[in-house]
Amino acid sequence: MQQLTLTTERLLLRAFESADAHQVQRLAGNADVSSTTANIPHPYPDGLAEKWISTHGENFANQSRVTYAICLKENGELIGCISLIHLSSEHPELGYWLGVEHWGRGYCTEACREMIKFCIERFSLKAIYGKHLSRNPASGHVMEKCGLTYIGSDTGKDGFMLVPEEFRIYRMLCE
Ligand SMILES: CC(C)(COP(=O)(O)OP(=O)(O)OC[C@H]1O[C@@H](n2cnc3c(N)ncnc32)[C@H](O)[C@@H]1OP(=O)(O)O)[C@@H](O)C(=O)NCCC(=O)NCCS
């Protein structure tokens, strides 16, 4: 099963390739990106991006998660990542990050809207969830702009972060 490329006004969402590893390490390895995400280490070790990318094909094939590289349409530059994890569960969950130099231009919202549309159609989802650390309101703003609604807060006890910290939970009902 092939992972189709998606397009928006300014972006291409495509499957990651092994050649993207260096750019992933550079962008995701920024402390300002890793400090607000659940599973991106800092410093970002050599070889991790290659290993991560190598899991995408199987994850898509068995419908456990779908991961897209966010690229600029105008020049193909890889600027970030968007994924939907726990796809086959009752709680499919959005995740995303963008390289710091690309923040604040609406790119994440644009990617997220397309990703949600694609996943609802392709995987017949009943609901989509999202979480962000309470100290990271930009992420919650993205979710709200994409149609998710705040449903409550919790702490890191579900493993969202290694250090317990308050996070906010959002949901979109799809049926
Ligand atoms: C979260 C992240 C993906 C947002 O990407 P982005 O492309 O800058 O997001 P957008 O421009 O589409 O939207 C961000 C919105 O949040 C708003 N915002 C930014 N900082 C904010 C803040 N401190 N408080 C409230 N809103 C804020 C922006 O104004 C924008 O809203 P607007 O379009 O109405 O003006 C990016 O900051 C990032 O990669 N952060 C590090 C990784 C991360 O946090 N991932 C999410 C983990 S849950």
The ligand as an SDF file (V2000), in Angstrom:
LIG
                    3D

 48 50  0  0  0  0  0  0  0  0999 V2000
    3.7290   23.9690   17.7510 C   0  0  0  0  0  0  0  0  0  0  0  0
    4.2900   24.2660   16.3650 C   0  0  0  0  0  0  0  0  0  0  0  0
    4.2700   23.0070   15.5290 C   0  0  0  0  0  0  0  0  0  0  0  0
    3.4500   25.3560   15.7020 C   0  0  0  0  0  0  0  0  0  0  0  0
    3.8760   25.5270   14.3590 O   0  0  0  0  0  0  0  0  0  0  0  0
    3.5310   26.8680   13.5410 P   0  0  0  0  0  0  0  0  0  0  0  0
    3.6740   26.5790   12.0830 O   0  0  0  0  0  0  0  0  0  0  0  0
    4.3200   27.9940   14.0950 O   0  0  0  0  0  0  0  0  0  0  0  0
    1.9900   27.0390   13.9040 O   0  0  0  0  0  0  0  0  0  0  0  0
    0.9550   27.9850   13.1480 P   0  0  0  0  0  0  0  0  0  0  0  0
    1.6860   29.1870   12.6490 O   0  0  0  0  0  0  0  0  0  0  0  0
    0.1770   27.1790   12.1840 O   0  0  0  0  0  0  0  0  0  0  0  0
   -0.0460   28.3700   14.3290 O   0  0  0  0  0  0  0  0  0  0  0  0
    0.4500   28.7700   15.5850 C   0  0  0  0  0  0  0  0  0  0  0  0
   -0.5860   29.6260   16.2440 C   0  0  0  0  0  0  0  0  0  0  0  0
   -0.2760   29.7320   17.6140 O   0  0  0  0  0  0  0  0  0  0  0  0
   -0.1830   31.1040   17.9330 C   0  0  0  0  0  0  0  0  0  0  0  0
    0.8010   31.2280   18.9970 N   0  0  0  0  0  0  0  0  0  0  0  0
    2.1400   31.2600   18.8830 C   0  0  0  0  0  0  0  0  0  0  0  0
    2.6810   31.4010   20.1020 N   0  0  0  0  0  0  0  0  0  0  0  0
    1.6470   31.4490   20.9790 C   0  0  0  0  0  0  0  0  0  0  0  0
    1.5580   31.5920   22.3770 C   0  0  0  0  0  0  0  0  0  0  0  0
    2.6470   31.6960   23.1510 N   0  0  0  0  0  0  0  0  0  0  0  0
    0.3280   31.6040   22.9520 N   0  0  0  0  0  0  0  0  0  0  0  0
   -0.7860   31.4690   22.2060 C   0  0  0  0  0  0  0  0  0  0  0  0
   -0.7540   31.3320   20.8530 N   0  0  0  0  0  0  0  0  0  0  0  0
    0.4490   31.3150   20.2630 C   0  0  0  0  0  0  0  0  0  0  0  0
    0.2290   31.7910   16.6560 C   0  0  0  0  0  0  0  0  0  0  0  0
   -0.0990   33.1690   16.6970 O   0  0  0  0  0  0  0  0  0  0  0  0
   -0.6230   31.0180   15.6570 C   0  0  0  0  0  0  0  0  0  0  0  0
   -1.9660   31.4370   15.6790 O   0  0  0  0  0  0  0  0  0  0  0  0
   -2.5450   32.4870   14.5850 P   0  0  0  0  0  0  0  0  0  0  0  0
   -2.3630   31.8590   13.2500 O   0  0  0  0  0  0  0  0  0  0  0  0
   -3.9760   32.5950   14.9540 O   0  0  0  0  0  0  0  0  0  0  0  0
   -1.7770   33.7280   14.7490 O   0  0  0  0  0  0  0  0  0  0  0  0
    5.7660   24.7690   16.4490 C   0  0  0  0  0  0  0  0  0  0  0  0
    5.8060   25.8620   17.3360 O   0  0  0  0  0  0  0  0  0  0  0  0
    6.7140   23.7070   16.9190 C   0  0  0  0  0  0  0  0  0  0  0  0
    7.2190   22.9050   16.1360 O   0  0  0  0  0  0  0  0  0  0  0  0
    7.0110   23.6710   18.2470 N   0  0  0  0  0  0  0  0  0  0  0  0
    7.9370   22.6780   18.8060 C   0  0  0  0  0  0  0  0  0  0  0  0
    7.3780   21.2730   18.7310 C   0  0  0  0  0  0  0  0  0  0  0  0
    6.0000   21.1820   19.3630 C   0  0  0  0  0  0  0  0  0  0  0  0
    5.6920   21.8890   20.2950 O   0  0  0  0  0  0  0  0  0  0  0  0
    5.2000   20.2690   18.8220 N   0  0  0  0  0  0  0  0  0  0  0  0
    3.8700   20.0270   19.3500 C   0  0  0  0  0  0  0  0  0  0  0  0
    3.9470   19.0950   20.5050 C   0  0  0  0  0  0  0  0  0  0  0  0
    2.3300   18.8640   21.2300 S   0  0  0  0  0  0  0  0  0  0  0  0
  1  2  1  0
  2  3  1  0
  2  4  1  0
  2 36  1  0
  4  5  1  0
  5  6  1  0
  6  7  2  0
  6  8  1  0
  6  9  1  0
  9 10  1  0
 10 11  2  0
 10 12  1  0
 10 13  1  0
 13 14  1  0
 14 15  1  0
 15 16  1  0
 15 30  1  0
 16 17  1  0
 17 18  1  0
 17 28  1  0
 18 19  1  0
 18 27  1  0
 19 20  2  0
 20 21  1  0
 21 22  1  0
 21 27  2  0
 22 23  1  0
 22 24  2  0
 24 25  1  0
 25 26  2  0
 26 27  1  0
 28 29  1  0
 28 30  1  0
 30 31  1  0
 31 32  1  0
 32 33  2  0
 32 34  1  0
 32 35  1  0
 36 37  1  0
 36 38  1  0
 38 39  2  0
 38 40  1  0
 40 41  1  0
 41 42  1  0
 42 43  1  0
 43 44  2  0
 43 45  1  0
 45 46  1  0
 46 47  1  0
 47 48  1  0
M  END
$$$$
